[in-house]
Amino acid sequence: AILFGVFPAISIARGDLESSLRQGGRGVAGAWTRMRRGLVIVEVALAFILLFGSGLLMRSLAQLTDVKPGFEMGGRIVFSVSLPAARYKGAQQQVAFYNEAREKIATLPGIESASMTSLVPLNGDSSLWTIGINGQQNKTSLPSAEYYLVDPGYLRAMGIPLLQGREFTEQDTANSQHVLIINDYFAHTLFPGQNPIGQHVQLGRNYDVVREIVGVVASVKQEGLDDQDGYQVYEPFAQMPRAGMTFIVKSGARDAMSALPAVRSALKQIDPELPITHPETLEQEMGQSLAMPRFRTALLGIFAALAVILALLGLYGVMSYAVTEQTQEIGVRVALGAATRDIYSFVLGRGLTLVGLGICAGVAGAFAATKVLQSFLFGVTAHDAWTIAGVTALFAIVATAACLVPARRAAKVDPLVALRYQ
């Protein structure tokens, strides 16, 4: 308020009083008009940058939601169980509990399958184990893979396609050959041109135990839908048991969570003191993985919408004032034979010129500013031509609408009244 109040005050204080009186103050008014138009150009440029950034995030979010996670989500609930060490002291007790729990849940009415894993896709967690191929000794340069400890029915329960080899079976126990299933990226990258089935792999936490690869499956998205391809390995739960696991239960009911009370009851029959934690659906897991991209898009979209409204209000105000200020000129044009469309063109042309200058400045600023967004984008570049074209077209449409009211008022000017104006 102080800044915009001081400018006209200084302009008037430094002006030539006699000249200002002869010109009717047009010198100061002209400077103030140029400043108003400059502010509109700046408003449009800033609004364009925000709207362009918002458009990029919207396109990125749309691309992200189209990504296939590599597994099926419908009708599946997940919950975690952690066995207390005081009551489940050894691997045999842990395996016995989980096998009984899985079988009891699977036989419940309305339950189509029950399985378990140490790591649920798309929940943001990660479990990386280093990989050694056929006795590779240089452990400092070994690659890492996402590690999944699963039961024999996990792949079918999750709808993860088996591409080669076999799934785990009940015969894959602690007393049998240790086996492993790898993802297709692992197979193509570390065994190029070879058959991965039958190859041998070591894992970092038990490097002395050799695992034989028995299957290859499609890759899944683990930490988010924007994950890049990486190594993934699956090991049978019976060969590397642990106290904490996550159940994945597929229900035939429309509301998958409606099966949760029956599942709780089944587990209490085995261990009344054992709680289950973090129950939710796989769709909710996916929704949480998209929460931050949606928040960023919504936040920038709100700022962009406010900036566009302010820019258009500024444009409307400038054009309305210009029509009032140029009433006499418009009256002369009408008196000399200017048609209604000529007056519309006159007003719209001036308004769209300001918008065009703002867009040009906005495009230059957007290319610099949106580099900050590059790390948040997926499937779209920071210089996306379609987004630029869409934002430019949107500005042209709404700017035209903002100028139409002043143009309509100008077209209705009575030349006789206008010529007596001032």
Secondary structure by P-SEA (a helix, b strand, c coil): caaaaaaaaaaaaaccaaaaaaacaaaaaaaaaaaaaaaaaaaaaaaaaaaaaaaaaaaaaaaaaaccccccccccccbbbbbbccccccaaaaaaaaaaaaaaaaacccccccccccccccccbbbbbbbbcccccccccbbbbbcccccccccccccccccccccccccccccccccccccaaaaaacccccccccbbbbccccccbbbbbcbbbbbbbcccccccbbbbbbbbccccccccbbbbbbbcccccccaaaaaaaaaaaacccccccccccaaaaaaaaaaaaaaaaaaaaaaaaaaaaaaaaaaaaaaaaaaaaaaaaaaaaaaacccaaaaaaaaaaaaaaaaaaaaaaaaaaaaaaaccccccccccccccaaaaaaaaaaaaaaaaaaaaaaaaaaaaccaaaaaacc
